[in-house]
Amino acid sequence: MHPARLLTTRLKKHKTNQGFTLIEMLVAIGILGVLAAIAAMAYNNYREKAKLGVIATDLRTFGISFEGYRSFNGCYPPDSHNDAPYNLKPGYGTEDYLPIGAWINPPSWGGFYNWEGPDIYTYAGISLFGTSASNSTMLRLDKIMDDGSLSTGNFQQTPNNRYTYIVNANTTAADACP
């Protein structure tokens, strides 16, 4: 074999055993970065759906509890009037019907659950009071619970500007316990 050809063959063999090039490394890092970004977005989406699911379940459970209270007592408890921190008046026996552990834990967006009784409003419902959730988040919650419109259905943005799960839409002051 010619000496020049032998030298070229050895250089080629040596060059191919050096490892990855800088371009190959940058491409691999770029692909991993894109995959990590997609995974992070998916994780945040699932986390948000889980929060919505917990709040929807809590609101439905509270609604059933207040309906049970009304069935047994013949009336709803009066409006809580935002008594802090957990805003249900003592002496009405709501603790016998309501899962207090869930009621006193704040929703995942902050604020607290608030009973809006028929002695003040034309409905009986549970509002998310003082929450920091955006209107678009509340629309997603409405889609889970109801019709996807915050102006109709069982989950609404009520005239007092609170997001409220309506337990009974047709009440009067006479429907509240004295």
Wavefront OBJ file of the C-alpha trace (Angstrom):
o trace
v 0.000 0.000 0.000
v 1.225 3.461 -0.790
v 2.518 5.318 2.336
v 0.308 8.399 1.761
v -2.790 6.255 1.451
v -1.889 4.386 4.633
v -1.557 7.676 6.539
v -4.953 8.913 5.266
v -6.632 5.655 6.247
v -5.167 5.882 9.764
v -6.307 9.506 10.134
v -9.825 8.616 9.054
v -9.975 5.749 11.540
v -8.651 7.977 14.303
v -11.122 10.752 13.487
v -14.185 8.490 13.623
v -13.325 7.266 17.111
v -13.287 10.717 18.702
v -16.994 10.756 19.780
v -19.834 13.174 19.091
v -19.353 16.456 17.317
v -20.487 19.746 18.816
v -23.354 19.963 16.329
v -24.580 16.486 17.243
v -24.492 17.374 20.947
v -26.413 20.633 20.371
v -29.081 18.838 18.332
v -29.488 16.205 21.061
v -29.757 18.876 23.777
v -32.289 20.790 21.684
v -34.463 17.694 21.228
v -34.320 16.950 24.960
v -35.286 20.562 25.711
v -38.344 20.373 23.454
v -39.407 17.065 25.027
v -38.986 18.521 28.540
v -41.104 21.552 27.623
v -43.879 19.326 26.267
v -43.789 17.180 29.406
v -43.940 20.256 31.671
v -46.985 21.629 29.833
v -48.747 18.273 30.054
v -47.945 18.040 33.776
v -49.348 21.527 34.445
v -52.473 20.690 32.457
v -53.100 17.516 34.471
v -52.406 19.324 37.731
v -54.942 22.026 36.836
v -57.535 19.391 35.908
v -56.969 17.667 39.251
v -57.550 20.943 41.135
v -60.741 21.545 39.164
v -61.902 18.007 39.912
v -61.353 18.403 43.650
v -63.250 21.684 43.801
v -66.098 20.301 41.657
v -66.362 17.273 43.942
v -66.301 19.450 47.062
v -69.027 21.749 45.739
v -71.275 18.824 44.790
v -70.681 17.183 48.177
v -71.505 20.434 49.982
v -74.645 20.801 47.865
v -75.811 17.316 48.821
v -75.035 18.096 52.471
v -77.099 21.291 52.474
v -79.960 19.506 50.720
v -79.788 16.803 53.417
v -79.929 19.526 56.052
v -82.985 21.049 54.354
v -84.694 17.665 54.028
v -84.276 16.948 57.721
v -84.958 20.462 59.078
v -87.434 21.726 56.484
v -85.286 24.785 55.738
v -81.784 25.860 54.769
v -79.369 27.377 57.272
v -79.347 31.178 57.057
v -76.699 32.984 55.042
v -73.303 32.857 56.676
v -72.749 36.608 56.212
v -69.043 35.882 55.760
v -68.337 35.027 59.381
v -64.631 34.317 59.375
v -62.971 31.977 59.105
v -65.336 29.139 58.244
v -68.556 31.112 58.045
v -71.248 28.706 59.206
v -73.168 29.906 62.199
v -72.934 27.614 65.241
v -76.085 26.117 66.633
v -77.701 25.181 63.328
v -76.332 21.640 63.286
v -74.698 21.984 59.908
v -71.690 20.084 61.236
v -73.897 16.965 61.318
v -74.367 17.148 57.549
v -71.351 18.939 56.178
v -67.892 17.363 55.824
v -66.199 20.045 57.935
v -62.690 18.906 56.985
v -63.348 19.704 53.341
v -65.296 22.879 54.181
v -62.545 24.471 56.241
v -59.750 23.627 53.782
v -59.438 26.518 51.351
v -59.958 25.889 47.654
v -56.684 25.380 45.822
v -56.832 28.948 44.436
v -57.196 30.544 47.858
v -60.192 32.139 49.516
v -62.806 29.963 51.176
v -66.170 28.321 50.647
v -69.108 30.513 51.624
v -72.732 29.517 52.202
v -75.165 31.903 50.537
v -78.506 31.242 52.157
v -81.985 32.088 50.965
v -82.581 34.675 53.686
v -80.397 37.072 51.658
v -80.453 35.723 48.090
v -83.090 34.288 45.756
v -81.098 31.066 45.685
v -79.252 28.784 48.059
v -75.680 28.026 47.085
v -72.012 27.687 47.888
v -69.702 30.386 46.574
v -65.966 30.498 46.148
v -65.278 33.640 48.148
v -62.022 35.567 47.762
v -60.534 33.162 45.244
v -57.700 34.229 42.979
v -58.728 31.980 40.080
v -59.132 33.598 36.692
v -62.380 33.790 34.775
v -61.042 31.245 32.243
v -60.310 28.813 35.089
v -63.861 29.253 36.365
v -65.177 28.575 32.857
v -63.262 25.286 32.850
v -64.784 24.449 36.237
v -68.222 25.296 34.841
v -67.649 22.876 31.951
v -66.940 20.118 34.461
v -69.942 20.915 36.642
v -72.485 22.278 34.234
v -73.143 23.852 30.846
v -69.918 25.812 30.282
v -71.612 29.205 30.723
v -71.101 31.286 33.854
v -74.430 33.059 33.325
v -76.685 29.973 33.330
v -76.951 26.580 34.981
v -75.970 25.372 38.426
v -72.518 26.983 38.483
v -72.697 30.729 37.841
v -71.086 34.044 38.433
v -73.885 35.518 40.534
v -74.915 39.200 40.742
v -72.677 39.637 43.806
v -69.802 38.743 41.427
v -68.977 35.462 43.161
v -68.636 32.108 41.475
v -71.419 30.069 43.039
v -72.680 26.501 42.871
v -76.460 26.903 43.034
v -78.039 24.228 45.232
v -81.586 25.559 44.777
v -82.318 28.337 42.290
v -85.842 29.164 43.483
v -85.831 30.110 47.125
v -87.271 32.868 49.258
v -86.458 34.122 52.740
v -89.085 31.685 54.044
v -86.826 28.815 52.954
v -84.184 29.812 55.534
v -84.279 28.561 59.090
v -85.050 31.308 61.591
l 1 2 3 4 5 6 7 8 9 10 11 12 13 14 15 16 17 18 19 20 21 22 23 24 25 26 27 28 29 30 31 32 33 34 35 36 37 38 39 40 41 42 43 44 45 46 47 48 49 50 51 52 53 54 55 56 57 58 59 60 61 62 63 64 65 66 67 68 69 70 71 72 73 74 75 76 77 78 79 80 81 82 83 84 85 86 87 88 89 90 91 92 93 94 95 96 97 98 99 100 101 102 103 104 105 106 107 108 109 110 111 112 113 114 115 116 117 118 119 120 121 122 123 124 125 126 127 128 129 130 131 132 133 134 135 136 137 138 139 140 141 142 143 144 145 146 147 148 149 150 151 152 153 154 155 156 157 158 159 160 161 162 163 164 165 166 167 168 169 170 171 172 173 174 175 176 177 178
